[in-house]
Amino acid sequence: MSAYTTEISEHGKKIMNTLQPGLADQVISKLAELDDELPELIVNYAFADVVGRPGLDIKTREMITVASLITSGNAQPQLELHMRASLNVGVTEKELLEIVIQMAIYAGVPI
């Protein structure tokens, strides 16, 4: 697909592969099974245009993503991926633990 050879697509795939080596090809392949246009939307918009925005570094963005996925309570595969990705971009295990503890308070601690 020629859409994946554009400069913005390359930028999105670079960000994805920074989070986890080989992630871009893995995600593109999975999403293409659902819809031909979905990979382009995710690579170009979600990663190149949103995650690739200036203003926050990738480490901070991953910490926010982990926090958000924790509070959603129904995104276990995405949470696991982004927790690994966080470690790959410099988030420490201690910082991840603190994110989980912080979110437990705001998302509700099971009693």
Residue pairs with C-beta under 8 A, 6 or more apart in sequence:
1 36
1 39
1 40
3 9
3 40
3 44
4 13
4 28
4 39
4 40
4 43
6 44
8 44
8 48
8 49
9 40
9 43
9 44
9 48
11 47
11 48
11 52
12 24
12 42
12 43
12 44
12 46
12 47
12 48
12 49
12 51
12 52
13 24
13 43
13 47
15 47
15 48
15 51
15 52
15 58
16 23
16 24
16 27
16 43
16 47
17 23
17 24
18 58
18 88
18 89
19 58
19 62
19 82
19 85
19 88
19 89
20 81
20 84
20 85
20 88
23 81
23 85
24 43
27 39
27 42
27 43
28 39
28 43
31 38
31 39
31 42
32 38
32 39
51 58
51 61
56 64
58 89
59 86
59 89
59 90
59 91
62 82
62 85
62 86
62 89
62 91
63 86
63 91
63 95
63 99
65 82
65 86
66 79
66 82
66 83
66 86
66 91
66 96
66 99
67 99
67 102
67 103
69 75
69 78
69 79
69 82
70 79
70 99
70 100
70 103
70 104
70 107
71 103
71 106
71 107
73 107
83 96
86 95
86 96
87 93
87 96
